Amino acid sequence: MRAAWLLLLALALGVALGQEVDPREEAKKQKELLLKTAGILPTELVVAQGEELFNRKGPSGRTMAECDFGLGKGVLEGAAARLPRYFLDTGKVEDLDSRILTCMTRVQGFKPEAVKRSEVVAVAFYIASKSTGHKIQVRLLFPQERELYALGEKLFYARTGQRDVGCATCHVTYVGRRAGVLPYADVLGKDKSWTHWPAYRYSNDQTWTMQDRIRACYGNIGHPQPNLYSLPILALELFMAYNNNGAVVEEWPAFVR
């Protein structure tokens, strides 16, 4: 089934490597082609899977509707656009991924080792879909949020690893220059890249949240990848999200190159 889907993607998309194209315009065209060919987008399938998981009862007999994602139990409309944020029940700043993990373990009763990453991503796609059209509204009210923001800023501008580069090397210094077929995005400015994730990457058939994107970036610069749900990832997310405040989420999950 997966092989057939990948073949369908290849036939429908016909990505021309090496051409200088606007990634957003290219994604729009490929999205239209895929809809004409398959009649449905992968993002829709993952969102549907996430909705099923959200309403699935865990070992405790409770669904995720008993979880608070920042706006009250079971309230999802606009919730993802306000994350990361500090949660009183855990005493930690959590993004969407880590909050889903908290929900599945603390509320639903799943053991941490039983939580599948693919399920967390699917639920993230579903919850994020409820913030399409909302503005990013991330705050720095609690000391924990301000401290994590400061760490994220340091990590963003730090140059590390064998190549002596960091986030800002690509996304500040070399904004607009191309890495292969795609230009480096201004993640703190006009590109508002925070709103690009979670997303389906049609070029390699991947479903990613920002956690996956950050880990991949570290791998690209030859730096050990931070663990999922780890403090460095959360710090970078909070820093970027706060600097994207006011940006409107055009579509979550997104459909990207």
Salt bridges, closest charged atoms under 4 A:
GLU20 OE1 - ARG178 NE 3.79
GLU26 OE1 - ARG257 NE 3.41
GLU66 OE1 - LYS73 NZ 3.87
GLU77 OE2 - HIS134 NE2 2.99
ASP89 OD2 - ARG99 NH2 2.72
GLU94 OE1 - ARG99 NH1 2.72
ASP97 OD2 - ARG117 NH2 2.92
GLU119 OE1 - ARG56 NH2 3.39
GLU145 OE2 - ARG139 NE 3.51
ASP164 OD2 - ARG159 NE 3.64
ASP191 OD1 - LYS190 NZ 3.39
ASP205 OD2 - ARG2 NH1 3.21
ASP212 OD2 - ARG117 NH2 2.96
GLU251 OE1 - LYS31 NZ 2.68
